[in-house]
Amino acid sequence: MGQQKVQIELTREQALVFFEWLSRESETPGRLIFEDPAEQQALWVLEARLEKLLSEPFADNYREILAAARNKIRDNPDG
């Protein structure tokens, strides 16, 4: 049986905010509690895939871009 794929649709802003959180959490071991190592591995895979898709984290003004994304989500949670 082949692997079944699941697609999740996020706005660019949601992807940026989620990527930032994942990156921050992966840099601080022990903050998150995992019931199984597979949970941590799944988060690492997601972080890596977002990193491949997003160019903003490498921009000189990333902090400003991230702040704007957070504000947009805070003001409109649906995107």
N, C-alpha and C positions, 0 to 999 in steps of 0.2 A: 504494500500500500504506500503510495507516494505521500509526501508531506502536503497537508492542506494549508493553504495560505489564507490569511485574514488581512483585510485592508482597513486601515483607520485613516480617516480624513481629518486633518488639522489645518487651521489657518497658519499662515507663516508666523504670526505672532505667538500662537499657542506652541508651535514647534520650537521657537526660540526660547520661550520661557521654560518649557519642559526640558529642553536640552541643557539650559543653564543649571536647572535644579539637579538633573542627573549628573552633570559634570561635577558640581559642587559636592554632591553626596558620595560620588565614587572617589574623590580625593581625601575623604575623611572616613577611613575604615572604622567600623563599629558603631556608627551613628544609626544606621538602619539595622533592624533585626530581621533576619531571614529565617524562615522555618526550614528551608531547604536550599542548598547551593544553587539549584536550578533557577531560583527566583533572582538571585544576584546575577547569574549568567544572562538571564533574559533581559535584565536592565542594561547590562553592558552591551548586549547586541543592539538594543534600541538606541542607546547613546551613540554607538558607532555608526549606525545607519543615519541618524539625524546629523551627525557630524559630516558625513559624506554629502548630504543634501543641502546643508546650510553654508553659505559663504559669509554670512554676517559675523560669526564668532572670530573671523580673521581680519575684520575691518578695523581700521584705526579708531573709529568712533563706535565700537561695539557697545560700550556702556550706555551711550545715548540711544542707540537702536534698541537695546534691551529695555531701557527705561520706557521708551515710547511703546514698546510691545506690552509691557506690564500694565501701563496706564490704559491702553486700549482694551485689554482683557478685563481689567478691573472695572472699567466703565461699561463694558458690554461682554459679559461672560460667553456669549455664543459666538464671539469672533469679532 
